[in-house]
């Protein structure tokens, strides 16, 4: 795969890529898209292994809040 980022204007970056994989595709193929600055604040979007244990983490807190020594839900 080949990638290229090109600044085409003060507020634009063009992203181009070409996929070359003769085992999968009969011929190379390419695509491109323009990136523009986002309006407003940026927030990270990411997965985290803690997401899998969130029910247990919150369950313990719920039990404490309820004043119970019972097992978490």
PyMOL Python script that loads the backbone (N, CA, C, O; Angstrom):
from pymol import cmd

cmd.read_pdbstr("""\
ATOM      1  N   UNK A   1       0.851  -1.168   0.000  1.00  0.00           N
ATOM      2  CA  UNK A   1       0.000   0.000   0.000  1.00  0.00           C
ATOM      3  C   UNK A   1       0.899   1.233   0.000  1.00  0.00           C
ATOM      4  O   UNK A   1       1.915   1.288   0.692  1.00  0.00           O
ATOM      5  N   UNK A   2       0.504   2.193  -0.776  1.00  0.00           N
ATOM      6  CA  UNK A   2       1.232   3.458  -0.855  1.00  0.00           C
ATOM      7  C   UNK A   2       0.308   4.561  -0.350  1.00  0.00           C
ATOM      8  O   UNK A   2      -0.882   4.568  -0.667  1.00  0.00           O
ATOM      9  N   UNK A   3       0.847   5.492   0.433  1.00  0.00           N
ATOM     10  CA  UNK A   3       0.059   6.600   0.956  1.00  0.00           C
ATOM     11  C   UNK A   3       0.773   7.913   0.678  1.00  0.00           C
ATOM     12  O   UNK A   3       2.001   7.979   0.629  1.00  0.00           O
ATOM     13  N   UNK A   4      -0.035   8.961   0.497  1.00  0.00           N
ATOM     14  CA  UNK A   4       0.542  10.290   0.284  1.00  0.00           C
ATOM     15  C   UNK A   4      -0.393  11.328   0.899  1.00  0.00           C
ATOM     16  O   UNK A   4      -1.606  11.299   0.689  1.00  0.00           O
ATOM     17  N   UNK A   5       0.201  12.246   1.663  1.00  0.00           N
ATOM     18  CA  UNK A   5      -0.523  13.383   2.214  1.00  0.00           C
ATOM     19  C   UNK A   5       0.023  14.628   1.529  1.00  0.00           C
ATOM     20  O   UNK A   5       1.235  14.838   1.500  1.00  0.00           O
ATOM     21  N   UNK A   6      -0.861  15.454   0.977  1.00  0.00           N
ATOM     22  CA  UNK A   6      -0.440  16.665   0.276  1.00  0.00           C
ATOM     23  C   UNK A   6      -1.268  17.839   0.765  1.00  0.00           C
ATOM     24  O   UNK A   6      -2.498  17.800   0.721  1.00  0.00           O
ATOM     25  N   UNK A   7      -0.590  18.891   1.235  1.00  0.00           N
ATOM     26  CA  UNK A   7      -1.329  20.101   1.596  1.00  0.00           C
ATOM     27  C   UNK A   7      -1.706  20.810   0.311  1.00  0.00           C
ATOM     28  O   UNK A   7      -0.841  21.231  -0.458  1.00  0.00           O
ATOM     29  N   UNK A   8      -2.999  20.938   0.085  1.00  0.00           N
ATOM     30  CA  UNK A   8      -3.476  21.558  -1.155  1.00  0.00           C
ATOM     31  C   UNK A   8      -3.985  22.975  -0.926  1.00  0.00           C
ATOM     32  O   UNK A   8      -4.177  23.727  -1.882  1.00  0.00           O
ATOM     33  N   UNK A   9      -4.204  23.344   0.328  1.00  0.00           N
ATOM     34  CA  UNK A   9      -4.623  24.698   0.694  1.00  0.00           C
ATOM     35  C   UNK A   9      -4.313  24.881   2.172  1.00  0.00           C
ATOM     36  O   UNK A   9      -3.930  23.931   2.854  1.00  0.00           O
ATOM     37  N   UNK A  10      -4.479  26.104   2.664  1.00  0.00           N
ATOM     38  CA  UNK A  10      -4.183  26.370   4.069  1.00  0.00           C
ATOM     39  C   UNK A  10      -5.034  25.498   4.985  1.00  0.00           C
ATOM     40  O   UNK A  10      -4.588  25.100   6.061  1.00  0.00           O
ATOM     41  N   UNK A  11      -6.259  25.204   4.559  1.00  0.00           N
ATOM     42  CA  UNK A  11      -7.180  24.447   5.400  1.00  0.00           C
ATOM     43  C   UNK A  11      -7.578  23.100   4.771  1.00  0.00           C
ATOM     44  O   UNK A  11      -8.673  22.594   5.018  1.00  0.00           O
ATOM     45  N   UNK A  12      -6.691  22.534   3.967  1.00  0.00           N
ATOM     46  CA  UNK A  12      -7.023  21.259   3.332  1.00  0.00           C
ATOM     47  C   UNK A  12      -5.775  20.401   3.134  1.00  0.00           C
ATOM     48  O   UNK A  12      -4.722  20.887   2.722  1.00  0.00           O
ATOM     49  N   UNK A  13      -5.922  19.117   3.438  1.00  0.00           N
ATOM     50  CA  UNK A  13      -4.886  18.124   3.158  1.00  0.00           C
ATOM     51  C   UNK A  13      -5.537  17.010   2.357  1.00  0.00           C
ATOM     52  O   UNK A  13      -6.580  16.485   2.747  1.00  0.00           O
ATOM     53  N   UNK A  14      -4.929  16.655   1.254  1.00  0.00           N
ATOM     54  CA  UNK A  14      -5.443  15.547   0.434  1.00  0.00           C
ATOM     55  C   UNK A  14      -4.707  14.280   0.822  1.00  0.00           C
ATOM     56  O   UNK A  14      -3.478  14.250   0.870  1.00  0.00           O
ATOM     57  N   UNK A  15      -5.473  13.235   1.099  1.00  0.00           N
ATOM     58  CA  UNK A  15      -4.929  11.925   1.443  1.00  0.00           C
ATOM     59  C   UNK A  15      -5.214  10.996   0.276  1.00  0.00           C
ATOM     60  O   UNK A  15      -6.364  10.827  -0.129  1.00  0.00           O
ATOM     61  N   UNK A  16      -4.161  10.395  -0.262  1.00  0.00           N
ATOM     62  CA  UNK A  16      -4.295   9.451  -1.372  1.00  0.00           C
ATOM     63  C   UNK A  16      -3.658   8.128  -0.962  1.00  0.00           C
ATOM     64  O   UNK A  16      -2.649   8.107  -0.258  1.00  0.00           O
ATOM     65  N   UNK A  17      -4.250   7.040  -1.404  1.00  0.00           N
ATOM     66  CA  UNK A  17      -3.604   5.755  -1.178  1.00  0.00           C
ATOM     67  C   UNK A  17      -3.865   4.826  -2.342  1.00  0.00           C
ATOM     68  O   UNK A  17      -4.882   4.929  -3.028  1.00  0.00           O
ATOM     69  N   UNK A  18      -2.934   3.920  -2.553  1.00  0.00           N
ATOM     70  CA  UNK A  18      -3.032   2.901  -3.589  1.00  0.00           C
ATOM     71  C   UNK A  18      -2.787   1.546  -2.940  1.00  0.00           C
ATOM     72  O   UNK A  18      -1.798   1.349  -2.234  1.00  0.00           O
ATOM     73  N   UNK A  19      -3.692   0.629  -3.188  1.00  0.00           N
ATOM     74  CA  UNK A  19      -3.565  -0.721  -2.649  1.00  0.00           C
ATOM     75  C   UNK A  19      -3.060  -1.635  -3.756  1.00  0.00           C
ATOM     76  O   UNK A  19      -3.660  -1.728  -4.827  1.00  0.00           O
ATOM     77  N   UNK A  20      -1.942  -2.310  -3.478  1.00  0.00           N
ATOM     78  CA  UNK A  20      -1.346  -3.240  -4.439  1.00  0.00           C
ATOM     79  C   UNK A  20      -1.204  -4.587  -3.719  1.00  0.00           C
ATOM     80  O   UNK A  20      -0.342  -4.756  -2.857  1.00  0.00           O
ATOM     81  N   UNK A  21      -2.061  -5.531  -4.087  1.00  0.00           N
ATOM     82  CA  UNK A  21      -2.017  -6.866  -3.478  1.00  0.00           C
ATOM     83  C   UNK A  21      -2.504  -7.876  -4.513  1.00  0.00           C
ATOM     84  O   UNK A  21      -3.690  -8.204  -4.543  1.00  0.00           O
ATOM     85  N   UNK A  22      -1.608  -8.368  -5.358  1.00  0.00           N
ATOM     86  CA  UNK A  22      -2.006  -9.249  -6.452  1.00  0.00           C
ATOM     87  C   UNK A  22      -2.639 -10.565  -5.989  1.00  0.00           C
ATOM     88  O   UNK A  22      -3.324 -11.228  -6.769  1.00  0.00           O
ATOM     89  N   UNK A  23      -2.416 -10.947  -4.733  1.00  0.00           N
ATOM     90  CA  UNK A  23      -3.053 -12.164  -4.235  1.00  0.00           C
ATOM     91  C   UNK A  23      -4.550 -11.956  -3.999  1.00  0.00           C
ATOM     92  O   UNK A  23      -5.323 -12.914  -4.025  1.00  0.00           O
ATOM     93  N   UNK A  24      -4.954 -10.717  -3.770  1.00  0.00           N
ATOM     94  CA  UNK A  24      -6.349 -10.404  -3.462  1.00  0.00           C
ATOM     95  C   UNK A  24      -7.051  -9.704  -4.625  1.00  0.00           C
ATOM     96  O   UNK A  24      -8.190 -10.040  -4.951  1.00  0.00           O
ATOM     97  N   UNK A  25      -6.383  -8.735  -5.253  1.00  0.00           N
ATOM     98  CA  UNK A  25      -7.002  -7.906  -6.282  1.00  0.00           C
ATOM     99  C   UNK A  25      -6.361  -8.159  -7.643  1.00  0.00           C
ATOM    100  O   UNK A  25      -5.158  -8.397  -7.741  1.00  0.00           O
ATOM    101  N   UNK A  26      -7.177  -8.103  -8.686  1.00  0.00           N
ATOM    102  CA  UNK A  26      -6.690  -8.323 -10.048  1.00  0.00           C
ATOM    103  C   UNK A  26      -5.756  -7.202 -10.499  1.00  0.00           C
ATOM    104  O   UNK A  26      -4.852  -7.427 -11.303  1.00  0.00           O
ATOM    105  N   UNK A  27      -5.978  -5.999  -9.979  1.00  0.00           N
ATOM    106  CA  UNK A  27      -5.107  -4.868 -10.322  1.00  0.00           C
ATOM    107  C   UNK A  27      -5.103  -3.882  -9.156  1.00  0.00           C
ATOM    108  O   UNK A  27      -6.011  -3.914  -8.326  1.00  0.00           O
ATOM    109  N   UNK A  28      -4.114  -3.019  -9.078  1.00  0.00           N
ATOM    110  CA  UNK A  28      -4.080  -2.027  -7.997  1.00  0.00           C
ATOM    111  C   UNK A  28      -5.309  -1.120  -8.047  1.00  0.00           C
ATOM    112  O   UNK A  28      -5.876  -0.886  -9.114  1.00  0.00           O
ATOM    113  N   UNK A  29      -5.704  -0.622  -6.901  1.00  0.00           N
ATOM    114  CA  UNK A  29      -6.792   0.351  -6.867  1.00  0.00           C
ATOM    115  C   UNK A  29      -6.403   1.487  -5.936  1.00  0.00           C
ATOM    116  O   UNK A  29      -5.584   1.317  -5.033  1.00  0.00           O
ATOM    117  N   UNK A  30      -7.001   2.645  -6.171  1.00  0.00           N
ATOM    118  CA  UNK A  30      -6.623   3.833  -5.419  1.00  0.00           C
ATOM    119  C   UNK A  30      -7.853   4.617  -4.989  1.00  0.00           C
ATOM    120  O   UNK A  30      -8.939   4.466  -5.549  1.00  0.00           O
ATOM    121  N   UNK A  31      -7.656   5.446  -3.994  1.00  0.00           N
ATOM    122  CA  UNK A  31      -8.708   6.338  -3.511  1.00  0.00           C
ATOM    123  C   UNK A  31      -8.051   7.585  -2.953  1.00  0.00           C
ATOM    124  O   UNK A  31      -6.855   7.600  -2.660  1.00  0.00           O
ATOM    125  N   UNK A  32      -8.845   8.619  -2.813  1.00  0.00           N
ATOM    126  CA  UNK A  32      -8.352   9.854  -2.196  1.00  0.00           C
ATOM    127  C   UNK A  32      -9.501  10.556  -1.502  1.00  0.00           C
ATOM    128  O   UNK A  32     -10.671  10.379  -1.844  1.00  0.00           O
ATOM    129  N   UNK A  33      -9.133  11.357  -0.521  1.00  0.00           N
ATOM    130  CA  UNK A  33     -10.127  12.148   0.201  1.00  0.00           C
ATOM    131  C   UNK A  33      -9.465  13.406   0.728  1.00  0.00           C
ATOM    132  O   UNK A  33      -8.249  13.458   0.914  1.00  0.00           O
ATOM    133  N   UNK A  34     -10.283  14.412   0.964  1.00  0.00           N
ATOM    134  CA  UNK A  34      -9.779  15.681   1.484  1.00  0.00           C
ATOM    135  C   UNK A  34     -10.078  15.766   2.969  1.00  0.00           C
ATOM    136  O   UNK A  34     -11.178  15.430   3.405  1.00  0.00           O
ATOM    137  N   UNK A  35      -9.104  16.214   3.745  1.00  0.00           N
ATOM    138  CA  UNK A  35      -9.278  16.458   5.176  1.00  0.00           C
ATOM    139  C   UNK A  35      -9.336  17.960   5.393  1.00  0.00           C
ATOM    140  O   UNK A  35      -8.538  18.714   4.837  1.00  0.00           O
ATOM    141  N   UNK A  36     -10.288  18.382   6.208  1.00  0.00           N
ATOM    142  CA  UNK A  36     -10.450  19.792   6.556  1.00  0.00           C
ATOM    143  C   UNK A  36     -10.453  19.919   8.071  1.00  0.00           C
ATOM    144  O   UNK A  36     -10.800  18.961   8.762  1.00  0.00           O
ATOM    145  N   UNK A  37     -10.075  21.077   8.608  1.00  0.00           N
ATOM    146  CA  UNK A  37     -10.083  21.251  10.063  1.00  0.00           C
ATOM    147  C   UNK A  37     -11.496  21.042  10.630  1.00  0.00           C
ATOM    148  O   UNK A  37     -12.488  21.454  10.028  1.00  0.00           O
ATOM    149  N   UNK A  38     -11.561  20.410  11.771  1.00  0.00           N
ATOM    150  CA  UNK A  38     -12.846  20.204  12.437  1.00  0.00           C
ATOM    151  C   UNK A  38     -13.250  21.493  13.139  1.00  0.00           C
ATOM    152  O   UNK A  38     -12.406  22.260  13.600  1.00  0.00           O
ATOM    153  N   UNK A  39     -14.540  21.710  13.210  1.00  0.00           N
ATOM    154  CA  UNK A  39     -15.051  22.859  13.937  1.00  0.00           C
ATOM    155  C   UNK A  39     -15.329  22.407  15.368  1.00  0.00           C
ATOM    156  O   UNK A  39     -15.978  21.382  15.576  1.00  0.00           O
ATOM    157  N   UNK A  40     -14.853  23.144  16.336  1.00  0.00           N
ATOM    158  CA  UNK A  40     -15.092  22.793  17.727  1.00  0.00           C
ATOM    159  C   UNK A  40     -13.974  21.960  18.309  1.00  0.00           C
ATOM    160  O   UNK A  40     -12.971  21.692  17.647  1.00  0.00           O
ATOM    161  N   UNK A  41     -14.154  21.549  19.562  1.00  0.00           N
ATOM    162  CA  UNK A  41     -13.096  20.804  20.261  1.00  0.00           C
ATOM    163  C   UNK A  41     -12.944  19.387  19.729  1.00  0.00           C
ATOM    164  O   UNK A  41     -13.877  18.819  19.162  1.00  0.00           O
ATOM    165  N   UNK A  42     -11.760  18.827  19.918  1.00  0.00           N
ATOM    166  CA  UNK A  42     -11.469  17.454  19.504  1.00  0.00           C
ATOM    167  C   UNK A  42     -11.443  16.567  20.739  1.00  0.00           C
ATOM    168  O   UNK A  42     -10.884  16.942  21.770  1.00  0.00           O
ATOM    169  N   UNK A  43     -12.043  15.405  20.632  1.00  0.00           N
ATOM    170  CA  UNK A  43     -12.047  14.446  21.717  1.00  0.00           C
ATOM    171  C   UNK A  43     -11.506  13.130  21.199  1.00  0.00           C
ATOM    172  O   UNK A  43     -11.826  12.717  20.084  1.00  0.00           O
ATOM    173  N   UNK A  44     -10.690  12.471  22.002  1.00  0.00           N
ATOM    174  CA  UNK A  44     -10.139  11.185  21.612  1.00  0.00           C
ATOM    175  C   UNK A  44     -11.232  10.133  21.676  1.00  0.00           C
ATOM    176  O   UNK A  44     -12.031  10.112  22.612  1.00  0.00           O
ATOM    177  N   UNK A  45     -11.263   9.270  20.687  1.00  0.00           N
ATOM    178  CA  UNK A  45     -12.175   8.135  20.690  1.00  0.00           C
ATOM    179  C   UNK A  45     -11.304   6.897  20.637  1.00  0.00           C
ATOM    180  O   UNK A  45     -10.651   6.630  19.629  1.00  0.00           O
ATOM    181  N   UNK A  46     -11.294   6.151  21.710  1.00  0.00           N
ATOM    182  CA  UNK A  46     -10.438   4.973  21.744  1.00  0.00           C
ATOM    183  C   UNK A  46     -11.081   3.899  22.608  1.00  0.00           C
ATOM    184  O   UNK A  46     -11.803   4.195  23.560  1.00  0.00           O
ATOM    185  N   UNK A  47     -10.815   2.690  22.272  1.00  0.00           N
ATOM    186  CA  UNK A  47     -11.247   1.572  23.093  1.00  0.00           C
ATOM    187  C   UNK A  47     -10.159   1.298  24.132  1.00  0.00           C
ATOM    188  O   UNK A  47      -8.993   1.642  23.939  1.00  0.00           O
ATOM    189  N   UNK A  48     -10.552   0.696  25.196  1.00  0.00           N
ATOM    190  CA  UNK A  48      -9.601   0.395  26.250  1.00  0.00           C
ATOM    191  C   UNK A  48      -9.994  -0.926  26.874  1.00  0.00           C
ATOM    192  O   UNK A  48     -11.181  -1.221  27.013  1.00  0.00           O
ATOM    193  N   UNK A  49      -9.018  -1.717  27.246  1.00  0.00           N
ATOM    194  CA  UNK A  49      -9.325  -3.028  27.822  1.00  0.00           C
ATOM    195  C   UNK A  49     -10.161  -2.909  29.081  1.00  0.00           C
ATOM    196  O   UNK A  49     -10.839  -3.866  29.455  1.00  0.00           O
ATOM    197  N   UNK A  50     -10.134  -1.756  29.750  1.00  0.00           N
ATOM    198  CA  UNK A  50     -10.971  -1.548  30.925  1.00  0.00           C
ATOM    199  C   UNK A  50     -12.452  -1.588  30.604  1.00  0.00           C
ATOM    200  O   UNK A  50     -13.270  -1.839  31.489  1.00  0.00           O
ATOM    201  N   UNK A  51     -12.812  -1.344  29.344  1.00  0.00           N
ATOM    202  CA  UNK A  51     -14.219  -1.391  28.957  1.00  0.00           C
ATOM    203  C   UNK A  51     -14.821  -2.767  29.241  1.00  0.00           C
ATOM    204  O   UNK A  51     -16.005  -2.869  29.560  1.00  0.00           O
ATOM    205  N   UNK A  52     -14.020  -3.818  29.129  1.00  0.00           N
ATOM    206  CA  UNK A  52     -14.534  -5.162  29.341  1.00  0.00           C
ATOM    207  C   UNK A  52     -14.868  -5.417  30.802  1.00  0.00           C
ATOM    208  O   UNK A  52     -15.741  -6.230  31.104  1.00  0.00           O
ATOM    209  N   UNK A  53     -14.195  -4.744  31.694  1.00  0.00           N
ATOM    210  CA  UNK A  53     -14.419  -4.978  33.117  1.00  0.00           C
ATOM    211  C   UNK A  53     -15.277  -3.886  33.757  1.00  0.00           C
ATOM    212  O   UNK A  53     -15.421  -3.845  34.978  1.00  0.00           O
ATOM    213  N   UNK A  54     -15.839  -3.013  32.944  1.00  0.00           N
ATOM    214  CA  UNK A  54     -16.587  -1.878  33.470  1.00  0.00           C
ATOM    215  C   UNK A  54     -17.760  -2.322  34.348  1.00  0.00           C
ATOM    216  O   UNK A  54     -18.028  -1.695  35.373  1.00  0.00           O
ATOM    217  N   UNK A  55     -18.458  -3.384  33.966  1.00  0.00           N
ATOM    218  CA  UNK A  55     -19.601  -3.846  34.762  1.00  0.00           C
ATOM    219  C   UNK A  55     -19.141  -4.246  36.167  1.00  0.00           C
ATOM    220  O   UNK A  55     -19.801  -3.917  37.153  1.00  0.00           O
ATOM    221  N   UNK A  56     -18.021  -4.948  36.260  1.00  0.00           N
ATOM    222  CA  UNK A  56     -17.502  -5.329  37.571  1.00  0.00           C
ATOM    223  C   UNK A  56     -17.041  -4.127  38.379  1.00  0.00           C
ATOM    224  O   UNK A  56     -17.287  -4.056  39.583  1.00  0.00           O
ATOM    225  N   UNK A  57     -16.374  -3.183  37.727  1.00  0.00           N
ATOM    226  CA  UNK A  57     -15.893  -1.977  38.412  1.00  0.00           C
ATOM    227  C   UNK A  57     -17.076  -1.193  38.970  1.00  0.00           C
ATOM    228  O   UNK A  57     -17.076  -0.797  40.135  1.00  0.00           O
ATOM    229  N   UNK A  58     -18.089  -0.971  38.122  1.00  0.00           N
ATOM    230  CA  UNK A  58     -19.258  -0.223  38.569  1.00  0.00           C
ATOM    231  C   UNK A  58     -20.073  -1.015  39.581  1.00  0.00           C
ATOM    232  O   UNK A  58     -20.649  -0.442  40.506  1.00  0.00           O
ATOM    233  N   UNK A  59     -20.121  -2.335  39.405  1.00  0.00           N
ATOM    234  CA  UNK A  59     -20.870  -3.172  40.342  1.00  0.00           C
ATOM    235  C   UNK A  59     -20.341  -3.034  41.755  1.00  0.00           C
ATOM    236  O   UNK A  59     -21.117  -2.958  42.707  1.00  0.00           O
ATOM    237  N   UNK A  60     -19.033  -3.003  41.896  1.00  0.00           N
ATOM    238  CA  UNK A  60     -18.431  -2.809  43.221  1.00  0.00           C
ATOM    239  C   UNK A  60     -18.809  -1.459  43.804  1.00  0.00           C
ATOM    240  O   UNK A  60     -19.119  -1.362  44.992  1.00  0.00           O
ATOM    241  N   UNK A  61     -18.786  -0.430  42.994  1.00  0.00           N
ATOM    242  CA  UNK A  61     -19.152   0.913  43.453  1.00  0.00           C
ATOM    243  C   UNK A  61     -20.628   0.964  43.828  1.00  0.00           C
ATOM    244  O   UNK A  61     -20.994   1.595  44.819  1.00  0.00           O
ATOM    245  N   UNK A  62     -21.480   0.303  43.040  1.00  0.00           N
ATOM    246  CA  UNK A  62     -22.913   0.283  43.355  1.00  0.00           C
ATOM    247  C   UNK A  62     -23.160  -0.398  44.694  1.00  0.00           C
ATOM    248  O   UNK A  62     -23.998   0.052  45.475  1.00  0.00           O
ATOM    249  N   UNK A  63     -22.436  -1.477  44.960  1.00  0.00           N
ATOM    250  CA  UNK A  63     -22.598  -2.190  46.230  1.00  0.00           C
ATOM    251  C   UNK A  63     -22.162  -1.305  47.399  1.00  0.00           C
ATOM    252  O   UNK A  63     -22.822  -1.289  48.438  1.00  0.00           O
ATOM    253  N   UNK A  64     -21.072  -0.577  47.243  1.00  0.00           N
ATOM    254  CA  UNK A  64     -20.605   0.338  48.294  1.00  0.00           C
ATOM    255  C   UNK A  64     -21.636   1.423  48.531  1.00  0.00           C
ATOM    256  O   UNK A  64     -21.965   1.731  49.677  1.00  0.00           O
ATOM    257  N   UNK A  65     -22.156   2.014  47.440  1.00  0.00           N
ATOM    258  CA  UNK A  65     -23.153   3.074  47.560  1.00  0.00           C
ATOM    259  C   UNK A  65     -24.412   2.592  48.271  1.00  0.00           C
ATOM    260  O   UNK A  65     -25.032   3.328  49.038  1.00  0.00           O
ATOM    261  N   UNK A  66     -24.777   1.336  47.999  1.00  0.00           N
ATOM    262  CA  UNK A  66     -25.987   0.772  48.609  1.00  0.00           C
ATOM    263  C   UNK A  66     -25.731   0.355  50.053  1.00  0.00           C
ATOM    264  O   UNK A  66     -26.673  -0.004  50.760  1.00  0.00           O
ATOM    265  N   UNK A  67     -24.472   0.393  50.510  1.00  0.00           N
ATOM    266  CA  UNK A  67     -24.147   0.004  51.865  1.00  0.00           C
ATOM    267  C   UNK A  67     -24.273  -1.496  52.067  1.00  0.00           C
ATOM    268  O   UNK A  67     -24.556  -1.973  53.166  1.00  0.00           O
ATOM    269  N   UNK A  68     -24.059  -2.222  50.994  1.00  0.00           N
ATOM    270  CA  UNK A  68     -24.223  -3.676  51.033  1.00  0.00           C
ATOM    271  C   UNK A  68     -22.893  -4.380  50.948  1.00  0.00           C
ATOM    272  O   UNK A  68     -21.944  -3.870  50.351  1.00  0.00           O
ATOM    273  N   UNK A  69     -22.825  -5.545  51.541  1.00  0.00           N
ATOM    274  CA  UNK A  69     -21.662  -6.399  51.378  1.00  0.00           C
ATOM    275  C   UNK A  69     -21.948  -7.490  50.357  1.00  0.00           C
ATOM    276  O   UNK A  69     -21.159  -8.418  50.183  1.00  0.00           O
ATOM    277  N   UNK A  70     -23.091  -7.365  49.682  1.00  0.00           N
ATOM    278  CA  UNK A  70     -23.481  -8.368  48.687  1.00  0.00           C
ATOM    279  C   UNK A  70     -22.577  -8.299  47.475  1.00  0.00           C
ATOM    280  O   UNK A  70     -21.920  -7.288  47.230  1.00  0.00           O
ATOM    281  N   UNK A  71     -22.551  -9.379  46.725  1.00  0.00           N
ATOM    282  CA  UNK A  71     -21.765  -9.424  45.488  1.00  0.00           C
ATOM    283  C   UNK A  71     -22.305  -8.415  44.497  1.00  0.00           C
ATOM    284  O   UNK A  71     -23.506  -8.147  44.493  1.00  0.00           O
ATOM    285  N   UNK A  72     -21.464  -7.853  43.666  1.00  0.00           N
ATOM    286  CA  UNK A  72     -21.922  -6.909  42.640  1.00  0.00           C
ATOM    287  C   UNK A  72     -22.922  -7.567  41.698  1.00  0.00           C
ATOM    288  O   UNK A  72     -22.924  -8.787  41.532  1.00  0.00           O
ATOM    289  N   UNK A  73     -23.771  -6.747  41.082  1.00  0.00           N
ATOM    290  CA  UNK A  73     -24.774  -7.252  40.134  1.00  0.00           C
ATOM    291  C   UNK A  73     -24.114  -7.889  38.941  1.00  0.00           C
ATOM    292  O   UNK A  73     -24.802  -8.370  38.039  1.00  0.00           O
TER     293      UNK A  73
END
""", "prot")
cmd.dss("prot")
cmd.show_as("cartoon", "prot")
cmd.util.cbc("prot")
cmd.orient("prot")
